[in-house]
Amino acid sequence: MKLALQAFGDLIKRYCRVFKAVWAERKQLESPARQTDENAFLPAHLELTETPVSALPKWAARLIVLFLLVAVIWASIGQVEIVTVAEGKITTSSRSKTIQPLETAIVKKVLVKNGDYVKQGQLLMELNAMGVEVDFSKSEELLKTAKLSQLRLQSLLQAITEQQEPILEQDEEYKRLFAREILQFEREQALATNQYLTWLSQKKRQLAAIEQKHQEKHTIEINIIKLSDIQKFEAERRDDFLKLYKQRSVSKHEYYQQENRLLEVQNNLETQKSRLNEVIQQIEQAEQEYHVFLNSFKRDLLDELKKVTDHFAQTQFELEKAKQRQQFMQIHSPIDGVVQQLQTYTIGGVVTTAQNVMVIAPEQDNLEIEAMITNEDVGFVKPGQEVIIKVRAFPYTRYGYVTGTVKNISFDAIHDEKLGYVFATTITMHQNRLQADGQTIPLKQGMIVSAEIKTGKRSVMDYLLSPLKTTIDESLRER
């Protein structure tokens, strides 16, 4: 095995030496460079092999491939709009508006008469229903109370965090609600201050109790140190008395007296240690009660603040309802137009829910288009899609076109003698006139138009391959 590896290694080395030798003489092995006219004197086969190939066909092929590649990419990325064409005619949009009260009420004021021209939003009539003002005032007062409580609790939470007296902040909502309620604000400020001072007093009392226990603990620790020194001293004296007693230098009574003094010191020391443990437990309990006091007070404030905030939101909702109901007592014109068919003139008269009290006829209708969409296209048409409107009476190449938006589509089909079952759609026109040759041409009701509805986009590749896909799908279904 060793000889085989050595032979293989020698073979590799020989190949490397041969490669290096050939590589060093590679330029001598190449044919000498010749000019174009020199190649003409070579034999025919050498002239063909030595003459460089023209680059023109190669570059032409590259340009063709590049052009095809760019065309495929553009066809894959580029998109064209999908348009549904619907024929229709121009019509008017709005209708006369019937004015009706929302609920039974008493007529307070009638501000218009038949034939009066009114603007959109103009006040027409004022009504008064039972309990409207009372509900509004009650909801407003409840909202003020809830807001003040909310401000008080928020200021208390901030005060116990920053360790300073609470100050009720007058935010924008407060200024809107309490521009004239200074007395209520001062009462809530005083209540917040009293609550804070009460909390601060309890906190100081508990801290003072904890500090007193710490001082007592310190005193006991000093006593324990002293008694420990005394115990050590009395124990040494006891040992000395024991030696003297054994030597008959002191009496047995004197030795027992010293033993009693040592026991008395030890008992006092144990008493102080036991008292120290009790004081430590009392300190831990007092500190625990202190933290429970702080946490419970803050937790109670947060719980109360949550309830007040929820109550404030509910009261605000009730106030909005009362305000909205109060606004419904004022009837405004929904459009610009002329008052017609006024039914009541009597101040103090009663109008009932949904009773027709007057009609507002629009001064000038906007123009819309009623167009018919075939069954094949209705699935792709949706409200809000853009529309290009071309008026048949005015060629769009000269007069241009107007734009619009799909407003709605009918839910059921309509039978048309020429088109079969179609769906009616309403298209809102963005402008009611055309501009051509420096002139403004107004559009009129009844003009025939062609509406091109933009239903989406598709790639050019999809558009080109669509006939092929259709042919393949239909051919695969044949028997």
VEXRO-417441 format. One record per residue (C-alpha): residue number from 1; residue in one letter; chain; x, y, z. Coordinates in nm, 4 decimals, padded with zeros to 6 digits. Last residue first. Layout:
! residues N
PT|NUM|A|A|X|Y|Z
...
! end
This chain:
! residues 479
PT|479|R|A|-06.4931|01.4547|-02.7122
PT|478|E|A|-06.4265|01.8287|-02.6823
PT|477|R|A|-06.3564|01.9802|-02.3412
PT|476|L|A|-05.9819|02.0127|-02.4032
PT|475|S|A|-06.0528|02.2208|-02.7123
PT|474|E|A|-06.2451|02.4801|-02.5121
PT|473|D|A|-05.9687|02.5253|-02.2564
PT|472|I|A|-05.6969|02.5355|-02.5240
PT|471|T|A|-05.8859|02.7882|-02.7369
PT|470|T|A|-05.9578|03.0102|-02.4359
PT|469|K|A|-05.5944|02.9961|-02.3255
PT|468|L|A|-05.4779|03.0898|-02.6760
PT|467|P|A|-05.7230|03.3790|-02.6936
PT|466|S|A|-05.5994|03.5044|-02.3502
PT|465|L|A|-05.2280|03.4776|-02.4356
PT|464|L|A|-05.1978|03.8310|-02.5728
PT|463|Y|A|-05.4032|03.9911|-02.2923
PT|462|D|A|-05.2198|03.7903|-02.0258
PT|461|M|A|-04.8883|03.9021|-02.1720
PT|460|V|A|-05.0086|04.2637|-02.1806
PT|459|S|A|-05.0844|04.2425|-01.8085
PT|458|R|A|-05.4328|04.3057|-01.6762
PT|457|K|A|-05.6009|04.6011|-01.5079
PT|456|G|A|-05.9374|04.6633|-01.3471
PT|455|T|A|-06.3018|04.7550|-01.4002
PT|454|K|A|-06.2521|05.0945|-01.5657
PT|453|I|A|-06.6038|05.1789|-01.6847
PT|452|E|A|-06.6322|05.3256|-02.0345
PT|451|A|A|-06.9688|05.5029|-02.0501
PT|450|S|A|-07.1071|05.5790|-02.3966
PT|449|V|A|-07.3540|05.8643|-02.3917
PT|448|I|A|-07.6967|05.9499|-02.5301
PT|447|M|A|-07.8245|06.2957|-02.4318
PT|446|G|A|-08.1580|06.2886|-02.2475
PT|445|Q|A|-08.0849|06.5610|-01.9920
PT|444|K|A|-07.8515|06.8257|-02.1156
PT|443|L|A|-07.4783|06.8843|-02.1234
PT|442|P|A|-07.3532|07.2419|-02.1244
PT|441|I|A|-07.0996|07.3404|-02.3936
PT|440|T|A|-06.8391|07.5867|-02.2694
PT|439|Q|A|-06.6473|07.7558|-02.5493
PT|438|G|A|-06.2753|07.8112|-02.6056
PT|437|D|A|-06.2761|07.5821|-02.9078
PT|436|A|A|-06.4098|07.2975|-02.6940
PT|435|Q|A|-06.4888|07.2552|-02.3215
PT|434|L|A|-06.7624|07.0137|-02.2168
PT|433|R|A|-07.0201|07.0563|-01.9421
PT|432|N|A|-07.1876|06.8890|-01.6437
PT|431|Q|A|-06.8771|06.7926|-01.4467
PT|430|H|A|-06.7860|06.5015|-01.2182
PT|429|M|A|-07.0735|06.2889|-01.3475
PT|428|T|A|-07.2202|06.0284|-01.1109
PT|427|I|A|-07.2991|05.6975|-01.2784
PT|426|T|A|-07.6147|05.4999|-01.2003
PT|425|T|A|-07.6321|05.1379|-01.3098
PT|424|A|A|-07.9154|04.9335|-01.4585
PT|423|F|A|-07.8467|04.5634|-01.5058
PT|422|V|A|-07.9225|04.3853|-01.8326
PT|421|Y|A|-08.1371|04.0936|-01.9486
PT|420|G|A|-08.1661|04.0910|-02.3275
PT|419|L|A|-07.9603|04.3486|-02.5167
PT|418|K|A|-08.2087|04.4449|-02.7903
PT|417|E|A|-08.5487|04.4037|-02.6259
PT|416|D|A|-08.4163|04.4862|-02.2789
PT|415|H|A|-08.5242|04.2872|-01.9746
PT|414|I|A|-08.4093|04.4352|-01.6444
PT|413|A|A|-08.1847|04.2435|-01.4054
PT|412|D|A|-08.2070|04.2654|-01.0269
PT|411|F|A|-07.9824|04.4184|-00.7615
PT|410|S|A|-07.9353|04.7450|-00.9496
PT|409|I|A|-07.5881|04.8971|-00.9525
PT|408|N|A|-07.4755|05.2077|-00.7639
PT|407|K|A|-07.2688|05.5263|-00.7923
PT|406|V|A|-07.0095|05.4397|-01.0575
PT|405|T|A|-06.7830|05.7425|-01.0839
PT|404|G|A|-06.7477|06.0101|-01.3509
PT|403|T|A|-06.5249|06.1708|-01.6084
PT|402|V|A|-06.6081|06.3957|-01.8979
PT|401|Y|A|-06.4951|06.3617|-02.2589
PT|400|G|A|-06.3087|06.5521|-02.5256
PT|399|Y|A|-06.4707|06.7925|-02.7685
PT|398|R|A|-06.2572|06.7144|-03.0705
PT|397|T|A|-06.1619|06.3486|-03.0445
PT|396|Y|A|-06.4607|06.3030|-02.8114
PT|395|P|A|-06.7097|06.3487|-03.0938
PT|394|F|A|-06.9991|06.5573|-02.9509
PT|393|A|A|-07.3554|06.4234|-02.9864
PT|392|R|A|-07.2431|06.0760|-02.8741
PT|391|V|A|-07.1187|06.2055|-02.5416
PT|390|K|A|-06.8171|06.0105|-02.4157
PT|389|I|A|-06.8062|05.9367|-02.0426
PT|388|I|A|-06.4878|05.7906|-01.8901
PT|387|V|A|-06.5725|05.6072|-01.5674
PT|386|E|A|-06.3826|05.5460|-01.2437
PT|385|Q|A|-06.4970|05.2690|-01.0100
PT|384|G|A|-06.6665|05.3713|-00.6852
PT|383|P|A|-06.9506|05.1218|-00.7012
PT|382|K|A|-06.8492|04.7887|-00.8603
PT|381|V|A|-06.8489|04.6491|-01.2143
PT|380|F|A|-06.6753|04.3138|-01.2672
PT|379|G|A|-06.9757|04.0842|-01.2214
PT|378|V|A|-07.1904|04.3098|-01.4396
PT|377|D|A|-06.9783|04.2471|-01.7505
PT|376|E|A|-07.1215|03.9293|-01.9059
PT|375|N|A|-07.4730|04.0080|-01.7817
PT|374|T|A|-07.4751|04.3310|-01.9799
PT|373|I|A|-07.4570|04.6739|-01.8190
PT|372|M|A|-07.7218|04.9376|-01.8914
PT|371|A|A|-07.6562|05.3053|-01.8229
PT|370|E|A|-07.8390|05.5770|-01.6305
PT|369|I|A|-07.6120|05.8781|-01.6206
PT|368|E|A|-07.6213|06.1604|-01.3686
PT|367|L|A|-07.6703|06.5348|-01.3881
PT|366|N|A|-07.6969|06.7562|-01.0831
PT|365|D|A|-08.0333|06.9129|-01.0220
PT|364|Q|A|-08.0870|07.2845|-00.9921
PT|363|E|A|-08.3148|07.4622|-00.7446
PT|362|P|A|-08.4026|07.1478|-00.5527
PT|361|A|A|-08.7629|07.1281|-00.4257
PT|360|I|A|-08.7814|07.1267|-00.0467
PT|359|V|A|-09.1074|06.9733|00.0809
PT|358|M|A|-09.2869|07.0564|00.4055
PT|357|V|A|-09.4322|06.9105|00.7283
PT|356|N|A|-09.4706|06.5490|00.6169
PT|355|Q|A|-09.5353|06.3557|00.9393
PT|354|A|A|-09.2642|06.0990|01.0204
PT|353|T|A|-09.3345|06.1229|01.3968
PT|352|T|A|-09.6139|06.3605|01.4846
PT|351|V|A|-09.6441|06.7376|01.4722
PT|350|V|A|-09.8305|06.9269|01.7415
PT|349|G|A|-09.9254|07.2927|01.7206
PT|348|G|A|-09.7742|07.5428|01.9616
PT|347|I|A|-09.7028|07.7965|01.6880
PT|346|T|A|-09.9439|07.7253|01.4019
PT|345|Y|A|-09.8041|07.7427|01.0475
PT|344|T|A|-09.8133|07.3758|00.9550
PT|343|Q|A|-09.8254|07.1853|00.6259
PT|342|L|A|-09.5744|07.3701|00.4050
PT|341|Q|A|-09.6271|07.2220|00.0578
PT|340|Q|A|-09.3218|07.3904|-00.0991
PT|339|V|A|-09.0009|07.5554|00.0176
PT|338|V|A|-08.7514|07.6233|-00.2634
PT|337|G|A|-08.4050|07.4736|-00.2978
PT|336|D|A|-08.0531|07.4236|-00.1694
PT|335|I|A|-08.0365|07.0895|00.0062
PT|334|P|A|-08.0910|06.9160|00.3437
PT|333|S|A|-08.2770|07.2136|00.4956
PT|332|H|A|-08.2558|07.2185|00.8725
PT|331|I|A|-08.5055|07.1038|01.1371
PT|330|Q|A|-08.4126|07.1959|01.4942
PT|329|M|A|-08.5608|06.9535|01.7468
PT|328|F|A|-08.3232|06.6949|01.6069
PT|327|Q|A|-08.0428|06.8962|01.7652
PT|326|Q|A|-08.1924|06.8323|02.1096
PT|325|R|A|-08.2020|06.4604|02.0365
PT|324|Q|A|-07.8388|06.4804|01.9343
PT|323|K|A|-07.7532|06.6674|02.2521
PT|322|A|A|-07.9417|06.4116|02.4620
PT|321|K|A|-07.7639|06.1265|02.2851
PT|320|E|A|-07.4303|06.3044|02.3211
PT|319|L|A|-07.5035|06.3561|02.6904
PT|318|E|A|-07.5840|05.9865|02.7322
PT|317|F|A|-07.2542|05.8953|02.5674
PT|316|Q|A|-07.0699|06.1395|02.7911
PT|315|T|A|-07.2448|05.9840|03.0890
PT|314|Q|A|-07.1262|05.6396|02.9827
PT|313|A|A|-06.7708|05.7651|02.9317
PT|312|F|A|-06.7767|05.9471|03.2662
PT|311|H|A|-06.9156|05.6406|03.4426
PT|310|D|A|-06.6357|05.4317|03.2963
PT|309|T|A|-06.3821|05.6927|03.4061
PT|308|V|A|-06.5396|05.7132|03.7523
PT|307|K|A|-06.5281|05.3357|03.7912
PT|306|K|A|-06.1683|05.3234|03.6718
PT|305|L|A|-06.0729|05.6110|03.9011
PT|304|E|A|-06.2361|05.4341|04.1970
PT|303|D|A|-06.0358|05.1224|04.1257
PT|302|L|A|-05.7173|05.3247|04.0809
PT|301|L|A|-05.7769|05.5165|04.4044
PT|300|D|A|-05.8487|05.1950|04.5930
PT|299|R|A|-05.5288|05.0435|04.4539
PT|298|K|A|-05.3295|05.3491|04.5605
PT|297|F|A|-05.4696|05.3306|04.9135
PT|296|S|A|-05.4251|04.9535|04.9239
PT|295|N|A|-05.0655|04.9766|04.8061
PT|294|L|A|-04.9640|05.2442|05.0557
PT|293|F|A|-05.1451|05.0826|05.3496
PT|292|V|A|-05.0177|04.7362|05.2601
PT|291|H|A|-04.6659|04.8805|05.2447
PT|290|Y|A|-04.7059|05.0303|05.5929
PT|289|E|A|-04.8684|04.7142|05.7300
PT|288|Q|A|-04.5700|04.5161|05.6033
PT|287|E|A|-04.3336|04.7678|05.7587
PT|286|A|A|-04.5204|04.7416|06.0895
PT|285|Q|A|-04.5162|04.3600|06.0763
PT|284|E|A|-04.1455|04.3529|05.9971
PT|283|I|A|-04.0762|04.6014|06.2772
PT|282|Q|A|-04.2891|04.3991|06.5228
PT|281|Q|A|-04.1013|04.0828|06.4250
PT|280|I|A|-03.7708|04.2609|06.4838
PT|279|V|A|-03.9030|04.3897|06.8190
PT|278|E|A|-04.0001|04.0381|06.9260
PT|277|N|A|-03.6617|03.9003|06.8242
PT|276|L|A|-03.4890|04.1768|07.0221
PT|275|R|A|-03.7064|04.1010|07.3264
PT|274|S|A|-03.5920|03.7391|07.3137
PT|273|K|A|-03.2320|03.8565|07.2892
PT|272|Q|A|-03.2857|04.0965|07.5804
PT|271|T|A|-03.4365|03.8202|07.7939
PT|270|E|A|-03.1513|03.5854|07.7027
PT|269|L|A|-02.9004|03.8491|07.8146
PT|268|N|A|-03.0898|03.9159|08.1366
PT|267|N|A|-03.0903|03.5428|08.2088
PT|266|Q|A|-02.7182|03.5207|08.1383
PT|265|V|A|-02.6477|03.8171|08.3692
PT|264|E|A|-02.8514|03.6545|08.6484
PT|263|L|A|-02.6761|03.3220|08.5939
PT|262|L|A|-02.3363|03.4934|08.6265
PT|261|R|A|-02.4454|03.6742|08.9441
PT|260|N|A|-02.5709|03.3410|09.0845
PT|259|E|A|-02.2353|03.1708|09.0170
PT|258|Q|A|-02.0572|03.4576|09.1932
PT|257|Q|A|-02.2816|03.4102|09.4955
PT|256|Y|A|-02.2212|03.0344|09.4804
PT|255|Y|A|-01.8437|03.0881|09.5026
PT|254|E|A|-01.8868|03.3224|09.7991
PT|253|H|A|-02.0961|03.0600|09.9770
PT|252|K|A|-01.8398|02.7880|09.9139
PT|251|S|A|-01.5826|02.9922|10.0976
PT|250|V|A|-01.2768|03.1418|09.9465
PT|249|S|A|-00.9084|03.0444|09.9657
PT|248|R|A|-00.9753|02.6708|10.0093
PT|247|Q|A|-00.7635|02.5956|09.7018
PT|246|K|A|-01.0683|02.4412|09.5310
PT|245|Y|A|-01.2619|02.7530|09.6213
PT|244|L|A|-00.9881|02.9725|09.4813
PT|243|K|A|-01.0010|02.7840|09.1517
PT|242|L|A|-01.3811|02.8073|09.1439
PT|241|F|A|-01.3666|03.1759|09.2315
PT|240|D|A|-01.1383|03.2347|08.9328
PT|239|D|A|-01.3755|03.0439|08.7031
PT|238|R|A|-01.6689|03.2459|08.8325
PT|237|R|A|-01.4699|03.5648|08.7799
PT|236|E|A|-01.4030|03.4621|08.4194
PT|235|A|A|-01.7743|03.3886|08.3710
PT|234|E|A|-01.8625|03.7257|08.5240
PT|233|F|A|-01.6373|03.9057|08.2723
PT|232|K|A|-01.7769|03.7159|07.9739
PT|231|Q|A|-02.1306|03.7742|08.0943
PT|230|I|A|-02.0549|04.1453|08.1438
PT|229|D|A|-01.9265|04.1700|07.7863
PT|228|S|A|-02.2356|03.9890|07.6552
PT|227|L|A|-02.4533|04.2094|07.8755
PT|226|K|A|-02.3020|04.5205|07.7175
PT|225|I|A|-02.3486|04.3888|07.3617
PT|224|I|A|-02.7055|04.2807|07.4423
PT|223|N|A|-02.7792|04.6238|07.5899
PT|222|I|A|-02.6540|04.7923|07.2703
PT|221|E|A|-02.8736|04.5587|07.0611
PT|220|I|A|-03.1697|04.6403|07.2846
PT|219|T|A|-03.1188|05.0146|07.2309
PT|218|H|A|-03.0931|04.9688|06.8515
PT|217|K|A|-03.4118|04.7613|06.8461
PT|216|E|A|-03.5922|05.0295|07.0452
PT|215|Q|A|-03.4706|05.2873|06.7947
PT|214|H|A|-03.5928|05.0686|06.5081
PT|213|K|A|-03.9285|05.0269|06.6820
PT|212|Q|A|-03.9603|05.4044|06.7150
PT|211|E|A|-03.8755|05.4473|06.3442
PT|210|I|A|-04.1501|05.2005|06.2488
PT|209|A|A|-04.4009|05.3860|06.4657
PT|208|A|A|-04.2915|05.7179|06.3119
PT|207|L|A|-04.3308|05.5716|05.9608
PT|206|Q|A|-04.6809|05.4551|06.0514
PT|205|R|A|-04.7729|05.7962|06.1865
PT|204|K|A|-04.6164|05.9723|05.8842
PT|203|K|A|-04.8180|05.7582|05.6413
PT|202|Q|A|-05.1389|05.8196|05.8305
PT|201|S|A|-05.0731|06.1950|05.8171
PT|200|L|A|-04.9862|06.1833|05.4454
PT|199|W|A|-05.3073|05.9968|05.3662
PT|198|T|A|-05.5112|06.2501|05.5610
PT|197|L|A|-05.3225|06.5353|05.3912
PT|196|Y|A|-05.3906|06.3835|05.0477
PT|195|Q|A|-05.7593|06.3345|05.1198
PT|194|N|A|-05.7858|06.6914|05.2482
PT|193|T|A|-05.6089|06.8293|04.9373
PT|192|A|A|-05.8345|06.6306|04.7023
PT|191|L|A|-06.1430|06.7545|04.8857
PT|190|A|A|-06.0196|07.1151|04.8658
PT|189|Q|A|-05.9578|07.0834|04.4909
PT|188|E|A|-06.3004|06.9228|04.4449
PT|187|R|A|-06.4624|07.2138|04.6256
PT|186|E|A|-06.2607|07.4676|04.4239
PT|185|F|A|-06.3720|07.3054|04.0971
PT|184|Q|A|-06.7347|07.3089|04.2034
PT|183|L|A|-06.7077|07.6805|04.2859
PT|182|I|A|-06.5359|07.7721|03.9563
PT|181|E|A|-06.8085|07.6231|03.7328
PT|180|R|A|-06.8175|07.8917|03.4622
PT|179|A|A|-06.5825|07.7442|03.1992
PT|178|F|A|-06.6510|07.4014|03.3397
PT|177|L|A|-06.7252|07.1739|03.0422
PT|176|R|A|-06.5036|07.3194|02.7683
PT|175|K|A|-06.2306|07.4194|03.0116
PT|174|Y|A|-06.2357|07.0674|03.1565
PT|173|E|A|-06.2057|06.9121|02.8112
PT|172|E|A|-05.9102|07.1369|02.7343
PT|171|D|A|-05.7256|07.0408|03.0524
PT|170|Q|A|-05.7510|07.2237|03.3852
PT|169|E|A|-05.5113|07.0329|03.6066
PT|168|L|A|-05.6265|06.9701|03.9635
PT|167|I|A|-05.3312|07.0266|04.1937
PT|166|P|A|-05.2478|06.7636|04.4535
PT|165|E|A|-05.0031|06.8424|04.7362
PT|164|Q|A|-04.6578|06.6941|04.6946
PT|163|Q|A|-04.5001|06.3515|04.7404
PT|162|E|A|-04.4474|06.2917|04.3644
PT|161|T|A|-04.6246|05.9538|04.3598
PT|160|I|A|-04.8789|06.0416|04.6281
PT|159|A|A|-04.9565|06.3648|04.4409
PT|158|Q|A|-04.9882|06.2041|04.0970
PT|157|L|A|-05.2429|05.9568|04.2274
PT|156|L|A|-05.4275|06.2368|04.4059
PT|155|S|A|-05.4293|06.4538|04.0902
PT|154|Q|A|-05.5795|06.1682|03.8899
PT|153|L|A|-05.8425|06.1085|04.1574
PT|152|R|A|-05.9440|06.4751|04.1641
PT|151|L|A|-05.9522|06.5077|03.7848
PT|150|Q|A|-06.1757|06.2010|03.7551
PT|149|S|A|-06.4042|06.3245|04.0305
PT|148|L|A|-06.4343|06.6582|03.8492
PT|147|K|A|-06.5142|06.4811|03.5223
PT|146|A|A|-06.7798|06.2634|03.6851
PT|145|T|A|-06.9493|06.5657|03.8419
PT|144|K|A|-06.9423|06.7599|03.5144
PT|143|L|A|-07.0839|06.4641|03.3225
PT|142|L|A|-07.3639|06.4217|03.5733
PT|141|E|A|-07.4495|06.7910|03.5347
PT|140|E|A|-07.4523|06.7668|03.1534
PT|139|S|A|-07.6658|06.4525|03.1586
PT|138|K|A|-07.9216|06.6253|03.3793
PT|137|S|A|-07.9268|06.9393|03.1636
PT|136|F|A|-07.9742|06.7378|02.8417
PT|135|D|A|-08.2424|06.5160|02.9886
PT|134|V|A|-08.4322|06.8181|03.1196
PT|133|E|A|-08.4074|07.0058|02.7870
PT|132|V|A|-08.5461|06.7110|02.5907
PT|131|G|A|-08.8081|06.6102|02.8467
PT|130|M|A|-09.1206|06.6560|02.6306
PT|129|A|A|-09.0387|06.7639|02.2762
PT|128|N|A|-08.9843|07.1174|02.1456
PT|127|L|A|-08.9633|07.2001|01.7779
PT|126|E|A|-08.7812|07.4669|01.5751
PT|125|M|A|-08.8396|07.5013|01.2003
PT|124|L|A|-08.6496|07.5807|00.8823
PT|123|L|A|-08.2889|07.6423|00.9894
PT|122|Q|A|-08.0590|07.6673|00.6857
PT|121|G|A|-07.8257|07.3685|00.6359
PT|120|Q|A|-07.8476|07.3782|00.2554
PT|119|K|A|-07.9732|07.7183|00.1484
PT|118|V|A|-08.3372|07.8231|00.1341
PT|117|Y|A|-08.5526|07.9971|-00.1265
PT|116|D|A|-08.8948|08.0856|00.0128
PT|115|G|A|-09.1945|07.9884|-00.2026
PT|114|N|A|-09.4060|07.8581|00.0835
PT|113|K|A|-09.3072|08.0020|00.4187
PT|112|V|A|-08.9995|07.9864|00.6393
PT|111|L|A|-08.8963|08.0312|01.0058
PT|110|V|A|-09.1663|07.8307|01.1820
PT|109|K|A|-09.0993|07.8401|01.5573
PT|108|K|A|-09.1881|07.6296|01.8634
PT|107|V|A|-09.3969|07.3540|01.7060
PT|106|I|A|-09.4668|07.0872|01.9674
PT|105|A|A|-09.3150|06.7407|01.9303
PT|104|T|A|-09.3760|06.3828|01.8189
PT|103|E|A|-09.0518|06.2285|01.7024
PT|102|L|A|-08.8037|06.2403|01.4123
PT|101|P|A|-08.9745|06.5268|01.2335
PT|100|Q|A|-09.0281|06.5000|00.8549
PT|99|I|A|-08.9067|06.7138|00.5617
PT|98|T|A|-08.9641|06.5646|00.2155
PT|97|K|A|-08.6783|06.6281|-00.0256
PT|96|S|A|-08.7529|06.6808|-00.3956
PT|95|R|A|-08.5389|06.4594|-00.6155
PT|94|S|A|-08.1719|06.4617|-00.7013
PT|93|S|A|-07.9829|06.3144|-00.9948
PT|92|T|A|-08.1165|06.4333|-01.3288
PT|91|T|A|-08.0690|06.2130|-01.6359
PT|90|I|A|-07.8034|06.1632|-01.9075
PT|89|K|A|-07.8368|05.8556|-02.1254
PT|88|G|A|-07.6924|05.5082|-02.1466
PT|87|E|A|-07.4627|05.2671|-02.3281
PT|86|A|A|-07.2170|05.0628|-02.1255
PT|85|V|A|-06.8573|04.9804|-02.2212
PT|84|T|A|-06.6530|04.7750|-01.9747
PT|83|V|A|-06.2843|04.8631|-01.9754
PT|82|I|A|-05.9871|04.6568|-01.8595
PT|81|E|A|-05.6843|04.8838|-01.8300
PT|80|V|A|-05.3488|04.7776|-01.9673
PT|79|Q|A|-05.0538|04.6502|-01.7689
PT|78|G|A|-04.6816|04.6254|-01.8281
PT|77|I|A|-04.4948|04.3723|-01.6167
PT|76|S|A|-04.5231|04.0517|-01.8207
PT|75|A|A|-04.5438|04.2224|-02.1621
PT|74|W|A|-04.2549|04.4494|-02.0643
PT|73|I|A|-04.0470|04.1489|-01.9572
PT|72|V|A|-04.1302|03.9591|-02.2781
PT|71|A|A|-04.0471|04.2627|-02.4950
PT|70|V|A|-03.7224|04.3233|-02.3062
PT|69|L|A|-03.6205|03.9585|-02.3615
PT|68|L|A|-03.7168|03.9707|-02.7302
PT|67|F|A|-03.5133|04.2891|-02.7793
PT|66|L|A|-03.2164|04.1405|-02.5943
PT|65|V|A|-03.2331|03.8226|-02.8078
PT|64|I|A|-03.2448|04.0319|-03.1273
PT|63|L|A|-02.9603|04.2538|-03.0047
PT|62|R|A|-02.7460|03.9504|-02.9222
PT|61|A|A|-02.8140|03.7938|-03.2629
PT|60|A|A|-02.7114|04.1172|-03.4357
PT|59|W|A|-02.4011|04.1346|-03.2174
PT|58|K|A|-02.2941|03.7853|-03.3265
PT|57|P|A|-02.3777|03.8506|-03.6894
PT|56|L|A|-02.1613|04.1688|-03.6845
PT|55|A|A|-01.8601|04.0237|-03.5026
PT|54|S|A|-01.6889|03.8930|-03.8226
PT|53|V|A|-01.4849|03.5741|-03.7602
PT|52|P|A|-01.1089|03.6234|-03.7375
PT|51|T|A|-00.8980|03.4915|-04.0372
PT|50|E|A|-00.6593|03.2147|-03.9250
PT|49|T|A|-00.8906|02.9159|-03.9800
PT|48|L|A|-01.0249|03.0274|-04.3175
PT|47|E|A|-00.6828|03.1393|-04.4438
PT|46|L|A|-00.5322|02.8103|-04.3271
PT|45|H|A|-00.7877|02.6136|-04.5320
PT|44|A|A|-00.7306|02.8300|-04.8382
PT|43|P|A|-00.3513|02.8278|-04.8267
PT|42|L|A|-00.1969|03.1492|-04.6945
PT|41|F|A|-00.1369|03.4535|-04.9138
PT|40|A|A|-00.4653|03.6291|-04.8055
PT|39|N|A|-00.3707|03.5860|-04.4370
PT|38|E|A|-00.0831|03.8299|-04.4902
PT|37|D|A|-00.3273|04.1017|-04.6016
PT|36|T|A|-00.5160|04.0758|-04.2701
PT|35|Q|A|-00.1977|04.1019|-04.0638
PT|34|R|A|-00.0467|03.8010|-03.8971
PT|33|A|A|00.0232|03.7043|-03.5391
PT|32|P|A|00.2500|03.3994|-03.5133
PT|31|S|A|00.0771|03.0679|-03.4425
PT|30|E|A|00.0883|02.9630|-03.0792
PT|29|L|A|00.3372|02.7029|-02.9539
PT|28|Q|A|00.6008|02.9658|-02.8673
PT|27|K|A|00.3516|03.1421|-02.6386
PT|26|R|A|00.2938|02.8230|-02.4391
PT|25|E|A|00.6641|02.7666|-02.3632
PT|24|A|A|00.6475|02.8280|-01.9854
PT|23|W|A|00.3108|02.6504|-01.9659
PT|22|V|A|00.4588|02.3410|-02.1353
PT|21|A|A|00.7388|02.3178|-01.8798
PT|20|K|A|00.5056|02.3812|-01.5854
PT|19|F|A|00.2600|02.1168|-01.7098
PT|18|V|A|00.5387|01.8594|-01.7537
PT|17|R|A|00.6647|01.9243|-01.4020
PT|16|C|A|00.3133|01.8927|-01.2585
PT|15|Y|A|00.2511|01.5677|-01.4469
PT|14|R|A|00.5743|01.4249|-01.3062
PT|13|K|A|00.4750|01.5259|-00.9509
PT|12|I|A|00.1383|01.3530|-00.9886
PT|11|L|A|00.3059|01.0335|-01.1107
PT|10|D|A|00.5543|01.0407|-00.8230
PT|9|G|A|00.2670|01.0695|-00.5766
PT|8|F|A|00.0870|00.7744|-00.7321
PT|7|A|A|00.4041|00.5657|-00.7106
PT|6|Q|A|00.4492|00.6588|-00.3426
PT|5|L|A|00.0863|00.5708|-00.2691
PT|4|A|A|00.1317|00.2321|-00.4385
PT|3|L|A|00.4562|00.1673|-00.2502
PT|2|K|A|00.2848|00.2345|00.0840
PT|1|M|A|00.0000|00.0000|00.0000
! end
